[in-house]
């Protein structure tokens, strides 16, 4: 394993995923990539709308700085990637572009309606990724 990508957004579940990705990168001597995704608003039908004004790229850039500092404190040099789009699709695309061998994502318990609407990023990543995916509970 040469390259591990972790999806990160400073939530409790992504903090756990980052910790696990750091452990794995150290154990395998792998490169660590940390991605944060600024989401877009859904338009009508299949169109994509503008950026979410409450979740702008600047916020994600700061999150990536925090993640990089945690990796550095653990003795790793992490590369950060700021992406824009639908979180699961963007994470999978970054993994493909950067040649990640594994994607690490956190998960949280969603309510019944969130699951029915397909709002689980971790599930969507597992269905779209072409590499291994580790879901950290």
SELUMTOR-663512 format. One record per residue (C-alpha): x, y, z; residue in three letters. Coordinates in nm, 2 decimals. Layout:
# SELUMTOR-663512
+--------+--------+--------+--------+
:     c1 :     c2 :     c3 : residu :
+--------+--------+--------+--------+
:      X :      Y :      Z :    ALA :
...
+--------+--------+--------+--------+
This chain:
# SELUMTOR-663512
+--------+--------+--------+--------+
:     c1 :     c2 :     c3 : residu :
+--------+--------+--------+--------+
:   0.00 :   0.00 :   0.00 :    UNK :
:   0.15 :   0.32 :  -0.12 :    UNK :
:  -0.11 :   0.59 :  -0.09 :    UNK :
:  -0.40 :   0.64 :   0.15 :    UNK :
:  -0.67 :   0.90 :   0.11 :    UNK :
:  -0.89 :   1.01 :   0.40 :    UNK :
:  -1.21 :   1.22 :   0.37 :    UNK :
:  -1.20 :   1.49 :   0.63 :    UNK :
:  -1.44 :   1.76 :   0.75 :    UNK :
:  -1.36 :   1.80 :   1.12 :    UNK :
:  -1.66 :   1.60 :   1.24 :    UNK :
:  -1.61 :   1.34 :   1.51 :    UNK :
:  -1.64 :   1.06 :   1.26 :    UNK :
:  -1.38 :   1.22 :   1.03 :    UNK :
:  -1.15 :   1.27 :   1.32 :    UNK :
:  -1.16 :   0.90 :   1.39 :    UNK :
:  -1.10 :   0.83 :   1.02 :    UNK :
:  -0.80 :   1.06 :   1.02 :    UNK :
:  -0.65 :   0.89 :   1.33 :    UNK :
:  -0.70 :   0.55 :   1.16 :    UNK :
:  -0.55 :   0.67 :   0.83 :    UNK :
:  -0.25 :   0.81 :   1.02 :    UNK :
:  -0.20 :   0.48 :   1.19 :    UNK :
:  -0.22 :   0.29 :   0.86 :    UNK :
:   0.01 :   0.53 :   0.68 :    UNK :
:   0.27 :   0.49 :   0.96 :    UNK :
:   0.24 :   0.11 :   0.96 :    UNK :
:   0.27 :   0.07 :   0.58 :    UNK :
:   0.50 :   0.36 :   0.52 :    UNK :
:   0.24 :   0.50 :   0.29 :    UNK :
:   0.18 :   0.85 :   0.16 :    UNK :
:  -0.12 :   1.02 :   0.33 :    UNK :
:  -0.36 :   1.24 :   0.14 :    UNK :
:  -0.63 :   1.43 :   0.32 :    UNK :
:  -0.93 :   1.56 :   0.11 :    UNK :
:  -1.21 :   1.79 :   0.22 :    UNK :
:  -1.50 :   1.87 :  -0.01 :    UNK :
:  -1.69 :   2.19 :  -0.03 :    UNK :
:  -2.04 :   2.08 :  -0.14 :    UNK :
:  -2.25 :   2.22 :  -0.41 :    UNK :
:  -2.62 :   2.29 :  -0.38 :    UNK :
:  -2.86 :   2.06 :  -0.57 :    UNK :
:  -3.05 :   2.22 :  -0.85 :    UNK :
:  -3.35 :   2.10 :  -1.03 :    UNK :
:  -3.33 :   1.75 :  -1.17 :    UNK :
:  -2.97 :   1.64 :  -1.23 :    UNK :
:  -2.82 :   1.99 :  -1.25 :    UNK :
:  -2.57 :   2.12 :  -1.00 :    UNK :
:  -2.62 :   2.45 :  -0.83 :    UNK :
:  -2.38 :   2.70 :  -0.67 :    UNK :
:  -2.16 :   2.64 :  -0.36 :    UNK :
:  -2.33 :   2.61 :  -0.03 :    UNK :
:  -2.30 :   2.95 :   0.13 :    UNK :
:  -2.28 :   2.80 :   0.47 :    UNK :
:  -2.00 :   2.56 :   0.38 :    UNK :
:  -1.75 :   2.75 :   0.16 :    UNK :
:  -1.41 :   2.63 :   0.04 :    UNK :
:  -1.23 :   2.86 :   0.29 :    UNK :
:  -1.37 :   2.66 :   0.58 :    UNK :
:  -1.25 :   2.34 :   0.42 :    UNK :
:  -0.90 :   2.49 :   0.36 :    UNK :
:  -0.88 :   2.56 :   0.74 :    UNK :
:  -0.99 :   2.21 :   0.81 :    UNK :
:  -0.72 :   2.07 :   0.59 :    UNK :
:  -0.46 :   2.28 :   0.78 :    UNK :
:  -0.58 :   2.13 :   1.10 :    UNK :
:  -0.56 :   1.77 :   0.96 :    UNK :
:  -0.21 :   1.84 :   0.82 :    UNK :
:  -0.10 :   1.96 :   1.16 :    UNK :
:  -0.23 :   1.64 :   1.32 :    UNK :
:  -0.04 :   1.43 :   1.07 :    UNK :
:   0.28 :   1.63 :   1.12 :    UNK :
:   0.25 :   1.58 :   1.49 :    UNK :
:   0.23 :   1.20 :   1.43 :    UNK :
:   0.54 :   1.21 :   1.22 :    UNK :
:   0.38 :   1.21 :   0.87 :    UNK :
:   0.39 :   1.46 :   0.59 :    UNK :
:   0.04 :   1.48 :   0.45 :    UNK :
:  -0.07 :   1.62 :   0.12 :    UNK :
:  -0.40 :   1.81 :   0.13 :    UNK :
:  -0.67 :   1.83 :  -0.15 :    UNK :
:  -0.95 :   2.08 :  -0.15 :    UNK :
:  -1.23 :   1.95 :  -0.37 :    UNK :
:  -1.56 :   2.10 :  -0.48 :    UNK :
:  -1.87 :   1.89 :  -0.56 :    UNK :
:  -2.08 :   1.61 :  -0.42 :    UNK :
:  -1.87 :   1.47 :  -0.13 :    UNK :
:  -1.87 :   1.10 :  -0.22 :    UNK :
:  -1.81 :   1.17 :  -0.59 :    UNK :
:  -1.54 :   1.41 :  -0.52 :    UNK :
:  -1.36 :   1.18 :  -0.28 :    UNK :
:  -1.37 :   0.89 :  -0.53 :    UNK :
:  -1.25 :   1.12 :  -0.81 :    UNK :
:  -0.95 :   1.24 :  -0.59 :    UNK :
:  -0.87 :   0.88 :  -0.51 :    UNK :
:  -0.87 :   0.79 :  -0.88 :    UNK :
:  -0.67 :   1.10 :  -0.99 :    UNK :
:  -0.41 :   1.05 :  -0.72 :    UNK :
:  -0.38 :   0.67 :  -0.74 :    UNK :
:  -0.50 :   0.60 :  -0.39 :    UNK :
:  -0.48 :   0.23 :  -0.28 :    UNK :
:  -0.73 :   0.29 :   0.00 :    UNK :
:  -0.99 :   0.54 :   0.10 :    UNK :
:  -1.06 :   0.59 :   0.47 :    UNK :
:  -1.39 :   0.76 :   0.57 :    UNK :
:  -1.58 :   0.79 :   0.89 :    UNK :
:  -1.94 :   0.72 :   0.95 :    UNK :
:  -2.21 :   0.83 :   1.18 :    UNK :
:  -2.55 :   0.68 :   1.25 :    UNK :
:  -2.80 :   0.83 :   1.02 :    UNK :
:  -3.17 :   0.83 :   1.08 :    UNK :
:  -3.42 :   0.62 :   0.88 :    UNK :
:  -3.51 :   0.90 :   0.64 :    UNK :
:  -3.15 :   1.00 :   0.58 :    UNK :
:  -3.07 :   0.64 :   0.49 :    UNK :
:  -3.38 :   0.62 :   0.26 :    UNK :
:  -3.27 :   0.93 :   0.08 :    UNK :
:  -2.92 :   0.80 :   0.03 :    UNK :
:  -2.75 :   1.06 :   0.23 :    UNK :
:  -2.46 :   0.85 :   0.36 :    UNK :
:  -2.13 :   0.97 :   0.21 :    UNK :
:  -1.95 :   0.66 :   0.34 :    UNK :
:  -2.19 :   0.42 :   0.17 :    UNK :
:  -2.18 :   0.62 :  -0.15 :    UNK :
:  -1.80 :   0.61 :  -0.15 :    UNK :
:  -1.80 :   0.23 :  -0.11 :    UNK :
:  -2.03 :   0.19 :  -0.41 :    UNK :
:  -1.83 :   0.42 :  -0.64 :    UNK :
:  -1.47 :   0.36 :  -0.54 :    UNK :
:  -1.24 :   0.14 :  -0.75 :    UNK :
:  -1.00 :   0.08 :  -0.46 :    UNK :
:  -1.04 :  -0.05 :  -0.10 :    UNK :
:  -1.25 :   0.15 :   0.13 :    UNK :
:  -1.22 :   0.14 :   0.51 :    UNK :
:  -1.52 :   0.28 :   0.70 :    UNK :
:  -1.42 :   0.38 :   1.05 :    UNK :
:  -1.70 :   0.35 :   1.31 :    UNK :
+--------+--------+--------+--------+
